[in-house]
Amino acid sequence: MTVLEKFQLHGKVAVVTGASSGLGVAAAQALAEAGADVALGARRADRLASTGRLVEAAGRRALVVPTDVRRPEFCQRLIDQAAETLGRVDILVNNAGIGAAVPASLETPEQFRSVLKVNLEGCYWMAQAAARVMPPGSSIINVSSVLAVVSAGLPQAAYAASKAGLLGLTRDLAAQWTSRKGIRVNAIAPGLFASEMTQAYPPGYADRMTSLIPARRAGQAAEVAAVIVFLASDAASYITGVTLPVDGGLSIA
């Protein structure tokens, strides 16, 4: 196998959650372009269909399964349908996530828990379901955030806690599953990228954050998607239990 062949995903099946917008769409399209068939999960079925068409335009099979990752039975259904329809599950991209910019002194238990249910618990239920059917050599990629390790300058207690928890979950699952099952588990920590969440930022906030980034710009979705393809592929076959920042240097600024 040549170096370039190690980056290819031909014959693989990927499952992507949060695939109705933003980084999830970019990841699904990139995985398809690298050769994988892709099962797509999110709550917004209409937008999932659009992502499915992008996968098919890359010449790969797409499976659309409306999924609420807060519910373990929905996670299991997504994995079951991917395995049944597409034949196997080799890659899981845990991308589903929400945010809530509520001051810590005002945030209700319901608001705090709602973020953790999607961002942390949902990743666990998806990983648990996927690991039951994944063959050795498979890869789980958890989408955390640079806010797991740096302050946002905004009230993001629930979001930051959920994304930091995801780093610990990644390490523990890697320790459990890489030796026993041959499943690699890694995380990425994206920095500032255009998304539905960033559209709700206060005026001028994105510009202030950009000035702190050594790369002096926000990232592009394709730059995160390329890292996901790398971690999903045999090119990363000796990498497990790590968190890879994709932030233009924000975490070291």
C-alpha positions as CSV (number, residue, x, y, z in Angstrom):
1,M,0.0,0.0,0.0
2,T,1.4,3.4,-1.0
3,V,1.2,6.4,1.2
4,L,-1.6,8.0,-0.8
5,E,-3.5,4.7,-0.7
6,K,-3.4,4.8,3.1
7,F,-5.7,7.9,3.0
8,Q,-8.3,6.2,0.8
9,L,-11.5,4.8,2.3
10,H,-12.7,2.5,-0.5
11,G,-14.9,-0.3,0.9
12,K,-15.5,1.5,4.2
13,V,-18.8,2.7,5.7
14,A,-18.9,5.8,7.8
15,V,-21.6,7.1,10.1
16,V,-21.8,10.9,10.7
17,T,-24.1,12.5,13.2
18,G,-25.0,16.2,13.1
19,A,-24.9,15.7,9.3
20,S,-27.6,18.3,8.5
21,S,-25.3,21.4,8.6
22,G,-21.9,22.8,9.0
23,L,-19.0,20.6,9.8
24,G,-21.2,17.5,9.6
25,V,-22.0,18.2,5.9
26,A,-18.4,18.8,5.1
27,A,-17.2,15.7,6.8
28,A,-19.8,13.5,5.1
29,Q,-18.9,14.9,1.7
30,A,-15.1,14.5,2.3
31,L,-15.5,10.9,3.5
32,A,-17.5,10.1,0.4
33,E,-14.9,11.7,-1.8
34,A,-12.3,9.5,-0.1
35,G,-14.3,6.5,-1.0
36,A,-16.6,5.7,1.9
37,D,-20.3,5.1,1.8
38,V,-22.0,7.3,4.4
39,A,-24.9,6.9,6.8
40,L,-26.2,10.3,7.9
41,G,-27.9,11.1,11.2
42,A,-29.5,14.3,12.5
43,R,-32.9,15.5,13.7
44,R,-33.6,17.6,10.6
45,A,-34.6,15.1,8.0
46,D,-35.1,17.6,5.2
47,R,-31.5,18.9,5.5
48,L,-30.2,15.3,5.8
49,A,-31.6,14.6,2.4
50,S,-29.5,17.4,0.9
51,T,-26.3,16.0,2.5
52,G,-27.2,12.6,1.1
53,R,-27.3,14.1,-2.4
54,L,-23.7,15.4,-1.9
55,V,-22.6,12.0,-0.9
56,E,-24.2,10.4,-4.0
57,A,-22.7,13.1,-6.2
58,A,-19.3,11.9,-5.1
59,G,-20.3,8.4,-6.4
60,R,-21.0,6.8,-3.0
61,R,-24.1,5.3,-1.4
62,A,-25.9,7.5,1.2
63,L,-28.3,6.4,3.9
64,V,-30.4,9.0,5.7
65,V,-31.7,8.1,9.1
66,P,-33.4,10.9,11.2
67,T,-31.7,10.5,14.6
68,D,-31.9,12.2,18.0
69,V,-28.6,11.2,19.7
70,R,-30.1,12.0,23.1
71,R,-32.0,8.8,22.9
72,P,-29.9,5.6,23.0
73,E,-32.5,3.6,21.0
74,F,-32.2,6.1,18.1
75,C,-28.4,5.8,18.2
76,Q,-28.7,2.0,18.0
77,R,-31.2,2.3,15.1
78,L,-28.8,4.5,13.1
79,I,-26.0,1.9,13.5
80,D,-28.3,-1.1,12.9
81,Q,-29.6,0.5,9.7
82,A,-26.1,1.4,8.5
83,A,-24.9,-2.1,9.0
84,E,-27.9,-3.7,7.4
85,T,-28.2,-1.4,4.4
86,L,-24.6,-0.5,3.7
87,G,-23.1,-3.8,4.9
88,R,-20.8,-2.7,7.8
89,V,-19.7,0.2,10.0
90,D,-16.0,1.2,10.0
91,I,-16.0,4.9,10.9
92,L,-18.1,6.9,13.3
93,V,-17.9,10.7,13.4
94,N,-19.6,12.0,16.5
95,N,-20.4,15.5,15.3
96,A,-23.8,16.3,16.7
97,G,-23.7,19.2,19.1
98,I,-25.5,22.2,20.4
99,G,-24.5,25.3,22.4
100,A,-26.1,27.6,24.9
101,A,-24.6,31.0,25.8
102,V,-26.3,31.5,29.2
103,P,-24.6,33.2,32.2
104,A,-23.6,30.6,34.8
105,S,-25.5,32.4,37.5
106,L,-28.7,32.2,35.5
107,E,-28.5,28.8,33.7
108,T,-31.2,26.4,34.7
109,P,-30.6,22.7,35.4
110,E,-32.7,21.9,32.3
111,Q,-30.6,24.2,30.1
112,F,-27.3,22.8,31.4
113,R,-28.4,19.2,31.0
114,S,-29.8,19.7,27.6
115,V,-26.3,20.5,26.2
116,L,-24.7,17.6,28.0
117,K,-27.3,15.2,26.7
118,V,-26.4,16.0,23.1
119,N,-22.7,16.8,23.2
120,L,-21.5,14.3,25.7
121,E,-24.1,11.6,26.3
122,G,-25.1,11.4,22.7
123,C,-21.5,10.7,21.7
124,Y,-21.3,7.9,24.2
125,W,-24.5,6.2,23.1
126,M,-23.3,6.4,19.5
127,A,-19.9,5.1,20.3
128,Q,-21.3,2.3,22.4
129,A,-23.7,1.2,19.6
130,A,-21.0,1.4,16.9
131,A,-18.4,-0.5,18.9
132,R,-20.7,-3.5,19.1
133,V,-20.4,-4.1,15.3
134,M,-17.2,-2.4,14.2
135,P,-14.4,-4.7,12.9
136,P,-10.8,-4.3,14.0
137,G,-9.2,-1.4,12.3
138,S,-12.2,0.8,12.7
139,S,-12.1,4.5,13.8
140,I,-14.2,6.7,16.1
141,I,-13.7,10.4,15.8
142,N,-15.3,12.7,18.5
143,V,-15.7,16.3,17.5
144,S,-14.9,18.3,20.6
145,S,-13.9,22.0,20.6
146,V,-11.0,24.3,21.4
147,L,-13.3,25.6,24.1
148,A,-12.6,22.4,26.0
149,V,-9.1,23.8,26.8
150,V,-9.4,27.6,26.4
151,S,-11.9,30.3,27.5
152,A,-14.3,31.6,24.9
153,G,-14.8,35.1,26.4
154,L,-18.5,34.2,26.4
155,P,-20.8,32.4,28.9
156,Q,-20.3,28.8,27.7
157,A,-20.2,26.7,30.9
158,A,-22.4,23.9,29.6
159,Y,-20.8,23.8,26.2
160,A,-17.2,23.9,27.5
161,A,-18.0,21.3,30.2
162,S,-19.5,18.9,27.6
163,K,-16.6,19.3,25.2
164,A,-14.0,18.9,27.9
165,G,-15.8,15.8,29.1
166,L,-15.6,14.4,25.6
167,L,-11.8,14.5,25.8
168,G,-11.9,12.3,28.8
169,L,-14.4,10.0,27.2
170,T,-12.1,9.7,24.1
171,R,-9.1,8.7,26.2
172,D,-11.0,6.1,28.2
173,L,-12.7,4.5,25.2
174,A,-9.4,4.3,23.4
175,A,-7.8,2.6,26.4
176,Q,-10.7,0.1,26.5
177,W,-11.3,-0.6,22.9
178,T,-8.0,-0.2,21.0
179,S,-6.4,-3.3,22.6
180,R,-9.5,-5.4,23.0
181,K,-11.4,-4.6,19.8
182,G,-8.8,-2.9,17.5
183,I,-11.0,0.3,17.4
184,R,-9.1,3.5,17.5
185,V,-10.8,6.5,19.3
186,N,-9.6,10.0,18.8
187,A,-10.9,13.5,19.1
188,I,-10.5,16.8,17.2
189,A,-10.8,20.2,18.7
190,P,-11.9,22.7,16.1
191,G,-11.4,26.4,16.7
192,L,-13.3,29.2,15.0
193,F,-15.3,28.0,12.1
194,A,-18.5,29.5,10.5
195,S,-21.5,27.5,11.7
196,E,-25.0,28.0,12.9
197,M,-23.6,28.5,16.4
198,T,-21.2,31.3,15.3
199,Q,-24.0,33.1,13.6
200,A,-25.5,33.8,17.0
201,Y,-22.2,35.4,18.3
202,P,-22.4,39.1,19.4
203,P,-21.4,41.7,16.8
204,G,-17.6,42.0,16.6
205,Y,-16.9,38.8,18.6
206,A,-15.7,36.8,15.7
207,D,-13.3,39.6,14.6
208,R,-11.9,39.8,18.1
209,M,-11.3,36.1,18.3
210,T,-9.7,36.1,14.8
211,S,-7.2,38.6,16.0
212,L,-6.1,36.1,18.7
213,I,-5.5,33.3,16.2
214,P,-1.9,32.9,15.0
215,A,-3.2,32.0,11.5
216,R,-5.1,35.3,11.6
217,R,-8.2,33.8,10.1
218,A,-11.2,31.6,10.8
219,G,-11.0,28.0,9.6
220,Q,-12.8,26.5,6.6
221,A,-15.0,23.4,7.0
222,A,-13.0,21.5,4.4
223,E,-9.9,21.9,6.7
224,V,-11.7,20.0,9.5
225,A,-13.1,17.5,7.1
226,A,-9.6,16.6,5.8
227,V,-8.4,15.9,9.4
228,I,-11.4,13.7,9.9
229,V,-10.6,11.7,6.8
230,F,-7.0,11.3,8.0
231,L,-8.1,10.0,11.4
232,A,-10.6,7.7,9.8
233,S,-8.0,6.2,7.4
234,D,-5.2,3.7,7.6
235,A,-2.8,6.7,7.5
236,A,-3.6,7.2,11.2
237,S,-3.5,3.5,12.1
238,Y,-1.0,4.1,14.9
239,I,-2.9,7.0,16.5
240,T,-5.4,6.5,19.3
241,G,-6.5,8.3,22.4
242,V,-5.4,11.8,21.3
243,T,-7.0,15.1,20.8
244,L,-5.9,17.0,17.7
245,P,-6.5,20.7,17.7
246,V,-7.7,22.2,14.3
247,D,-7.7,25.8,15.4
248,G,-5.0,27.8,13.5
249,G,-3.0,27.9,16.8
250,L,-5.7,29.4,19.0
251,S,-5.1,26.9,21.8
252,I,-1.4,28.0,22.0
253,A,-2.0,31.8,21.7
